[in-house]
């Protein structure tokens, strides 16, 4: 009987951890949508590595919906002289996020939802599954079962309470005058968060946002309206992937 100690991917990840031991991340396995994709990958143009050409070498990055921190970790490697502010309101996931990034000196984490007001918000948790654990479909909005596209994920009907703050208010409290890159994965509440913070939005160079053309969450503003709003704020659509749900890149004119 033979034993395979490491897969090729695990070995590459271990090398990364050795050479970046100041920011050792606990998750084995890297997703290609941040920094590990190649130009042959159709998602490469949505990766932080590709998008870095449009940003300074030391950007201020805000990530709304950081989940377990895997994307955050990759961005911390791509921009070692920048700073990533990672928000994750799910009270079950945030401890893992904080633990995974505890040695990343260029990352700050916040157990807070970014949104359209300051105070306390209802937050609808995705139920853990045997296969996926805690999925990333938790949201400030309840699910719309008539259109729900993820049959393997079930959303709790009874919300929990989480702290919420506008991006404008947070930036003012932190003394942050400009954000270079806004990375948003908020499961349907992206538009409301953006619209509530016009001051800091004026300073942003690049936005990667999740979008939908169907109301998978009750209250979601659909892509056409999101696009029109961002165009009025001085952005234009640079790229988009997905049919009814995916990611879009907007860059300042």
C-alpha positions as CSV (number, residue, x, y, z in Angstrom):
1,X,0.0,0.0,0.0
2,X,1.3,3.4,-0.9
3,X,0.5,6.8,0.6
4,X,0.3,10.1,-1.2
5,X,1.4,12.6,1.4
6,X,0.6,15.8,-0.5
7,X,-1.3,16.7,-3.6
8,X,0.4,19.0,-6.1
9,X,-1.9,21.8,-5.0
10,X,-1.3,21.2,-1.3
11,X,2.5,21.3,-2.0
12,X,2.2,24.6,-3.8
13,X,0.2,26.0,-1.0
14,X,2.7,24.8,1.6
15,X,5.5,26.6,-0.4
16,X,3.4,29.8,-0.3
17,X,3.0,29.4,3.5
18,X,6.7,29.0,3.9
19,X,7.6,32.1,1.9
20,X,4.8,34.1,3.4
21,X,5.0,32.8,7.0
22,X,4.1,36.3,8.4
23,X,0.6,35.7,7.0
24,X,0.1,32.0,7.3
25,X,-3.5,31.0,6.3
26,X,-5.1,27.9,7.8
27,X,-7.1,26.8,4.8
28,X,-5.5,24.2,2.4
29,X,-6.4,24.9,-1.1
30,X,-6.6,28.2,-3.1
31,X,-9.4,29.4,-5.3
32,X,-8.5,30.7,-8.7
33,X,-10.7,33.8,-8.5
34,X,-8.3,35.9,-6.5
35,X,-4.6,35.4,-7.3
36,X,-3.9,31.9,-8.5
37,X,-5.7,32.0,-11.9
38,X,-3.9,32.1,-15.2
39,X,-4.7,34.0,-18.4
40,X,-6.2,30.8,-19.8
41,X,-8.8,30.8,-17.0
42,X,-11.9,32.6,-18.2
43,X,-12.3,34.1,-14.8
44,X,-8.8,35.5,-14.8
45,X,-9.9,39.0,-15.6
46,X,-11.9,39.0,-12.4
47,X,-9.0,38.0,-10.3
48,X,-7.2,40.4,-7.9
49,X,-4.0,39.6,-9.7
50,X,-5.3,40.9,-13.0
51,X,-7.1,43.9,-11.5
52,X,-4.0,45.0,-9.7
53,X,-2.8,46.7,-12.9
54,X,-5.5,49.3,-12.4
55,X,-4.5,50.0,-8.8
56,X,-1.6,51.5,-6.9
57,X,0.9,49.0,-5.3
58,X,-0.3,49.9,-1.8
59,X,-4.1,50.1,-2.2
60,X,-6.7,50.5,0.5
61,X,-9.1,47.6,-0.1
62,X,-12.5,47.1,1.5
63,X,-14.0,43.6,1.2
64,X,-17.6,43.3,2.2
65,X,-18.5,39.6,2.7
66,X,-15.2,38.1,3.5
67,X,-16.6,34.7,4.7
68,X,-13.6,32.6,5.9
69,X,-10.9,34.9,4.6
70,X,-9.6,32.9,1.7
71,X,-10.0,35.8,-0.8
72,X,-8.7,38.2,1.8
73,X,-5.5,36.2,2.3
74,X,-4.8,36.1,-1.4
75,X,-5.2,39.9,-1.6
76,X,-2.9,40.4,1.3
77,X,-0.2,38.5,-0.6
78,X,-0.8,40.4,-3.8
79,X,-0.7,43.8,-2.0
80,X,1.8,43.3,0.9
81,X,2.1,47.1,1.2
82,X,-1.6,47.8,1.0
83,X,-4.3,47.2,3.6
84,X,-7.4,45.1,3.4
85,X,-10.4,45.8,5.6
86,X,-12.5,42.7,5.7
87,X,-16.1,42.7,6.9
88,X,-18.0,39.5,7.8
89,X,-21.2,39.8,9.9
90,X,-22.0,36.1,10.1
91,X,-21.3,35.4,13.8
92,X,-20.4,31.7,13.1
93,X,-17.9,32.5,10.3
94,X,-16.2,35.6,11.7
95,X,-14.2,33.7,14.4
96,X,-12.8,31.5,11.6
97,X,-12.0,34.6,9.5
98,X,-10.2,36.2,12.3
99,X,-8.3,33.1,13.2
100,X,-7.2,32.4,9.6
101,X,-5.9,36.0,9.2
102,X,-4.5,36.5,12.7
103,X,-0.9,36.8,11.4
104,X,-1.7,39.1,8.4
105,X,-0.3,42.5,9.4
106,X,-2.0,44.2,6.5
107,X,-5.5,43.0,7.2
108,X,-8.1,44.3,9.6
109,X,-11.3,42.3,10.3
110,X,-14.7,43.6,11.4
111,X,-17.7,41.5,12.6
112,X,-20.1,44.1,11.1
113,X,-22.4,44.3,8.1
114,X,-21.9,47.1,5.7
115,X,-25.3,48.5,4.7
116,X,-27.7,51.4,4.3
117,X,-27.9,52.6,7.9
118,X,-26.1,52.5,11.3
119,X,-27.5,50.4,14.1
120,X,-28.6,46.8,14.3
121,X,-29.9,44.7,11.3
122,X,-31.7,41.4,10.8
123,X,-29.3,38.8,9.2
124,X,-30.5,35.6,7.7
125,X,-28.1,32.7,8.2
126,X,-27.6,29.8,5.7
127,X,-28.0,26.4,7.4
128,X,-24.8,24.4,7.6
129,X,-24.6,21.4,5.3
130,X,-22.6,18.2,5.5
131,X,-20.9,18.7,2.2
132,X,-20.3,22.5,2.3
133,X,-20.3,23.4,6.0
134,X,-21.4,27.0,6.4
135,X,-22.1,28.2,2.9
136,X,-21.7,31.9,1.9
137,X,-25.4,32.6,1.1
138,X,-26.2,34.3,4.4
139,X,-27.7,37.8,3.8
140,X,-29.3,40.9,5.1
141,X,-32.3,39.9,3.0
142,X,-34.5,36.8,3.3
143,X,-34.4,34.3,0.5
144,X,-37.0,34.2,-2.3
145,X,-38.0,30.5,-2.5
146,X,-39.9,31.0,-5.8
147,X,-36.6,31.8,-7.5
148,X,-34.0,30.3,-5.2
149,X,-31.1,28.9,-7.4
150,X,-29.1,26.9,-4.7
151,X,-31.3,23.9,-3.7
152,X,-28.5,22.5,-1.5
153,X,-28.5,25.6,0.7
154,X,-31.4,26.4,3.1
155,X,-31.8,29.8,4.7
156,X,-33.0,30.2,8.3
157,X,-36.4,31.8,8.6
158,X,-35.7,33.5,11.9
159,X,-32.9,36.1,11.5
160,X,-30.2,37.0,14.1
161,X,-29.2,40.5,15.0
162,X,-25.9,41.9,13.7
163,X,-24.3,45.4,13.9
164,X,-24.6,47.4,10.7
165,X,-22.8,50.6,9.5
166,X,-22.7,52.6,6.3
167,X,-19.4,52.7,4.4
168,X,-19.4,56.5,4.8
169,X,-19.8,56.3,8.5
170,X,-17.1,53.6,8.9
171,X,-14.6,55.5,6.7
172,X,-15.2,58.7,8.7
173,X,-14.6,56.9,12.0
174,X,-11.5,55.3,10.7
175,X,-10.1,58.5,9.2
176,X,-10.0,56.9,5.8
177,X,-10.4,59.5,3.0
178,X,-10.0,57.2,0.0
179,X,-10.7,53.6,-0.9
180,X,-8.9,52.2,-4.0
181,X,-10.7,48.9,-4.4
182,X,-14.1,47.8,-3.2
183,X,-14.8,44.0,-3.3
184,X,-18.4,43.3,-2.6
185,X,-20.1,39.9,-2.1
186,X,-23.1,40.7,0.0
187,X,-25.8,38.3,-1.4
188,X,-28.2,40.9,-2.7
189,X,-27.7,44.0,-0.7
190,X,-24.9,45.6,-2.7
191,X,-27.0,48.4,-4.2
192,X,-28.3,49.6,-0.9
193,X,-24.9,49.7,0.7
194,X,-23.4,51.6,-2.3
195,X,-26.2,54.1,-2.5
196,X,-26.0,54.9,1.2
197,X,-22.3,56.0,1.0
198,X,-21.9,58.5,-1.9
199,X,-19.1,60.4,-0.2
200,X,-16.5,57.6,-0.1
201,X,-17.9,56.1,-3.3
202,X,-16.6,59.2,-5.1
203,X,-13.0,58.3,-4.1
204,X,-13.1,54.6,-5.3
205,X,-11.2,53.6,-8.4
206,X,-12.4,50.0,-8.9
207,X,-15.4,47.9,-7.8
208,X,-15.9,44.2,-8.1
209,X,-19.5,43.4,-7.1
210,X,-21.8,40.4,-7.1
211,X,-25.0,41.0,-9.1
212,X,-28.2,39.3,-10.0
213,X,-30.8,39.7,-12.8
214,X,-33.4,37.9,-10.7
215,X,-34.6,38.6,-7.2
216,X,-33.0,35.6,-5.4
217,X,-33.2,37.5,-2.2
218,X,-36.3,39.6,-1.4
219,X,-35.3,43.2,-1.7
220,X,-32.4,42.7,-4.1
221,X,-32.0,45.6,-6.6
222,X,-31.3,44.0,-10.0
223,X,-28.3,44.5,-12.2
224,X,-29.7,47.1,-14.6
225,X,-30.5,49.5,-11.8
226,X,-27.2,48.9,-10.1
227,X,-25.4,49.6,-13.4
228,X,-27.3,52.8,-14.0
229,X,-26.6,54.0,-10.5
230,X,-22.9,53.4,-10.7
231,X,-22.7,55.1,-14.1
232,X,-24.3,58.2,-12.5
233,X,-21.5,58.0,-9.9
234,X,-18.8,58.1,-12.6
235,X,-18.1,54.4,-13.2
236,X,-18.4,52.3,-16.3
237,X,-18.8,48.6,-16.7
238,X,-15.4,47.0,-17.6
239,X,-16.4,43.3,-17.6
240,X,-19.1,40.9,-16.5
241,X,-19.5,37.2,-16.0
242,X,-22.5,35.0,-15.4
243,X,-26.0,35.0,-16.9
244,X,-28.5,35.6,-14.1
245,X,-26.0,35.8,-11.3
246,X,-22.2,36.6,-11.2
247,X,-19.6,39.2,-10.8
248,X,-19.2,42.6,-12.5
249,X,-16.2,45.0,-12.6
250,X,-16.8,48.7,-12.6
251,X,-13.9,51.2,-13.0
252,X,-13.9,55.0,-12.5
253,X,-14.1,57.0,-15.8
